[in-house]
Amino acid sequence: MNSAFRIFKIRNFFFLFSFLFLTLFSSSCSPKTKLPVKKLTLVNSEKKEIVVKAEVAATFEERKNGFMFRQNIPDGTGMLFIFEDEQILDFWMKNTPHPLSIAYIDKNGKIRDILDMTPFSLANVTSSTKVLYALEVPQGWLGKVNVKVGDRLRLDF
């Protein structure tokens, strides 16, 4: 076998290996399942209704990836995490490049905390009290639409 043919085989093997590796790696970084999207209504202190189109993550499998690896999350969209029981919640930003705000919401729909989260940070962002829901949205969006602690998420979803 001549050396040119060996180099050709090695190059083809390298390209095939690279293609397979990138295909497998990129599929492992994307959400495994498509989450249902619901139109949620936030009601601020002025009784103004603000709609957010949110992906709903209600099981452990749905909640575990959240917005990981998402490059762009438009204003007016988010992700609602629903838990089985009220509890003190901790969220972090592992593998999450887009800056987010999180609203911790109790079982009655009252927003108890609104906290900003830093991209890629592994620091816990903890609720101040037991809550049943967490709503992640682009950082600063809740302030832009005048939603504050004490406002409500309508629980009609």
C-alpha positions in Angstrom: 0.0 0.0 0.0 1.5 3.3 -0.9 1.9 6.2 1.6 -0.6 8.5 -0.3 -3.4 5.9 0.1 -2.6 5.5 3.8 -2.8 9.2 4.4 -6.1 9.3 2.5 -7.5 6.5 4.7 -6.3 8.2 7.9 -7.8 11.6 6.8 -11.1 9.9 6.1 -11.1 8.1 9.4 -10.3 11.4 11.2 -13.2 13.2 9.5 -15.6 10.4 10.1 -14.6 10.2 13.8 -14.9 14.0 14.2 -18.3 14.1 12.5 -19.6 11.3 14.8 -18.2 12.9 17.9 -19.7 16.3 17.2 -23.0 14.8 16.3 -23.2 12.8 19.5 -21.9 15.7 21.6 -24.3 18.3 20.2 -27.3 16.0 20.7 -26.3 15.4 24.3 -26.3 19.2 24.9 -29.8 19.8 23.6 -33.0 19.2 25.5 -34.1 15.6 25.3 -37.8 16.3 25.0 -39.8 19.2 23.9 -41.6 20.7 26.8 -45.2 21.9 26.5 -45.6 25.7 26.2 -48.4 27.4 28.1 -49.5 31.1 28.1 -49.2 32.1 31.8 -50.7 35.3 33.2 -48.9 37.4 35.8 -51.0 40.1 37.5 -49.1 43.1 38.9 -50.1 45.4 41.8 -51.9 47.7 39.3 -54.1 44.7 38.2 -52.4 44.7 34.8 -52.1 41.3 33.2 -48.8 40.3 31.6 -48.6 37.1 29.5 -45.5 35.0 29.3 -45.2 32.0 27.0 -43.5 29.5 29.2 -42.2 26.0 28.7 -43.6 23.9 31.6 -41.2 21.5 33.4 -43.3 19.4 35.9 -41.2 16.2 36.4 -37.7 15.7 37.6 -36.6 14.7 34.1 -38.1 17.8 32.6 -36.7 20.1 35.3 -33.1 18.8 35.4 -31.9 20.6 32.2 -33.9 23.8 32.4 -32.4 26.4 30.0 -29.0 24.8 29.8 -27.1 25.5 26.6 -29.8 28.0 25.4 -28.1 30.9 23.7 -31.1 33.2 23.3 -34.3 33.4 25.4 -36.5 36.2 24.1 -38.4 38.6 26.4 -41.9 37.4 27.0 -40.8 33.8 27.2 -39.7 31.6 30.1 -39.8 28.3 31.8 -42.1 27.4 34.7 -40.8 24.7 37.1 -43.6 22.9 39.0 -42.7 20.9 42.1 -44.6 18.2 43.9 -44.4 19.8 47.3 -43.7 23.3 48.7 -40.0 23.5 49.7 -37.0 25.9 49.8 -35.7 25.8 46.3 -32.1 26.2 45.0 -31.4 26.9 41.3 -28.0 27.5 39.6 -26.8 28.4 36.1 -24.6 25.4 35.2 -24.1 25.4 31.4 -26.6 28.3 31.0 -25.2 31.2 29.0 -28.2 33.5 29.0 -28.7 35.8 32.0 -31.9 35.0 33.8 -34.2 36.2 36.6 -36.1 33.7 38.7 -39.4 34.3 40.4 -40.1 32.0 43.3 -43.9 31.5 43.7 -45.8 30.0 46.5 -48.8 27.5 46.3 -51.3 30.4 46.1 -49.5 32.1 43.1 -47.9 34.9 45.1 -44.4 35.9 44.0 -42.2 35.6 47.1 -38.7 36.4 45.5 -37.3 37.8 42.3 -33.6 37.1 42.0 -31.1 37.6 39.2 -28.8 34.7 38.2 -25.3 34.9 36.6 -24.6 32.9 33.4 -22.6 29.7 34.1 -22.6 30.3 37.9 -22.6 27.3 40.1 -23.7 29.4 43.1 -27.1 28.5 44.5 -29.9 31.0 44.1 -32.2 30.2 47.0 -35.8 31.0 47.8 -36.4 32.8 51.0 -39.4 30.6 51.9 -41.1 27.4 50.8 -42.5 27.7 47.3 -44.1 25.4 44.8 -43.1 27.1 41.5 -40.1 28.8 40.0 -40.4 30.9 36.8 -37.2 31.7 34.9 -37.3 34.6 32.4 -34.7 36.7 30.7 -32.9 38.9 33.3 -34.6 42.2 33.9 -37.8 41.3 31.9 -40.0 41.2 35.1 -38.9 44.8 36.0 -39.6 46.0 32.4 -43.2 44.8 32.7 -43.6 46.1 36.3 -43.9 42.7 38.0 -42.6 42.7 41.6 -42.5 40.6 44.7 -46.1 40.3 46.0 -47.6 40.2 42.6 -49.3 37.0 41.4 -49.1 34.2 38.9 -52.6 33.2 37.9 -52.9 29.5 38.6 -55.2 28.6 35.7 -52.7 26.5 33.7 
